Amino acid sequence: MSKVSKIYGGLAALLLLGGITAQAGRSNGVRASQEGDTTKVQKEFSAPEGSVIDEVIWVVGDEPILKSDVESMRMQGLQEGMRWGDNPDCAIPEQIAVQKLFLHQAAIDSIEVTESQVASRVDQQLNFWINTAGSREKLEEYRGQTVSQIREELHDNIKNQMIIKEMRDKITEKVSVTPADVRRYFKNLPADSIPFVPTKVEVQILVRQPRIPLEEINRVKNQLREFTDRVNKGEASFSTLARLYSEDPGSARQGGEMGFVGRGILDPAFANVAFNLTDPKKISKIVESEFGYHIIQLIDKRGDKINCRHILLKPKVSDEAINESKLRLDSICMDIRDKKFSFETACEYLSEDKDTRGNHGLMAYSDEMRGIITSQFEMKDLPTEIAAVVDTMKVGEISAPFKMLNKRGKTVVAVAKLKSRVEGHRATITEDFQVMQDVVKEKQQAEVLKNWIDDKIKHTYVRMNDRYKDCKYQYSGWVK
């Protein structure tokens, strides 16, 4: 919603803005006259706070902060489990004000993010919410908005978050931490203040995919052909069949609809067919992907993104096929123990997991917090089936064959080898320098950001309603 179009409860409520108008601060030369006029207005008009539908409660630079902005952030915080301290009515406006400082500086420094980056993040967040709610309809009911309205609101919020991150990174880009800094910081810290490093393991896996007979594949294809025939004859809609039969839990609840996505995040075989569709009334041929077999229906195209529905069916893996794969892995492990070849060689030539076989079976974990890919897993980050097997293993030991779902949702059989284990412990310079360096770096970055914010506040016009002037704020200088 545009800030100019917010609705105010009558003339009295409008004048209750207390001199804090969107024009305040646009020019230092007019402040005195504005403040005098609005003080006079305040004396002549008053209304209970509860009668105001919305109001400007702060102004930072020339940007207003509305009461509705605070309520919106409060609700978002509740949904995401955020905590605002003892007094949210003070902490939330300050948080919004700090964001506006970053955004103002980002505009001066010409920091931008691309629309494609924003759209990708919006799609990820929206799909997460839809999956959490259970369906598009339930999400719309819960939020009291259509998906289009949610998407529009998300766009600006996410764009601002991304710009703020870029600005923060620029402010702290020169922060560097030497080994001497790390030793100095931790030298006199009490033991219970030193970071605890949880148990970490490195795991190699050798994977076999149970063979699926041609009869089962034909059964799946015939069922998809039947769905296509029913839609073409008008006996059922594609979305209804997707809800009833699709084995993609993320999209089935939405009638098979995937939302706007780019080619890069789709399976290549799926993308090649989907992006060549031109008629929303027609259904694609059957497509085989790494996830199973699909039929696809176009909904809409926007530039380099597509929105389509699909129905996914996965051929069933028989117990007999699983047992055959387990026997094959037993035989391979016996040869490894007899030193005919190593586990690493077996992974390279015999594993059917394309993500690990090129790395001798070693699993990798994407640590988004640190922006790195590592082979070291905390136990909680391992797939459930692997964590259960590895938990009691010794380093160098190879597990018995076990069944698991891979990240594409397919049933596979695997054996795991525990390559290394580092038990949970208090960090030490020799073993955990990176962990300790990150702690010191984060502390120094926080100090740089605090100093920047304190200085920025000194040189920025700030005005707030009187009821916010007695708050205890994290940063000094808000109350002028």
Protein Blocks (a to p, Z undefined) as FASTA:
>chain_A
ZZklpccehjklmmmnnopafkgokamklmmmmmmmmmmmmmmpccdfklpmbdcfbdeh
jaccdfklmmmmmmmmmmnopaebjblmlmmmmmmmmmmmmmmmmmmnopacdfklmmmm
mmmmmmmmmmmnopaklmmmmnopafklmmmmmmmmmmmmmmmmmmmmmmmmmpccdfkl
mmmmmmmgcfklpccdddddddddddddddddfklmmmmmmmmmmmmmmmmnopacfklm
mmmmoccfklmmnnopabjadfklpcfklmmmmmmpcbfkbccdddddfkbccddddfbd
ehjaccdddddddddddfklmmmmmmmmmmmmmmmmnomacfklmmmmmpccfklmmngo
pacdddfknopacfbdcfklpcfklmmmmmmpcehiacdddddddfkopacddddddfbd
cddddddfklmmmmmmmmmmmmmmmmmmmmmmmmmmmmpccdddfklmmpccfbghklZZ
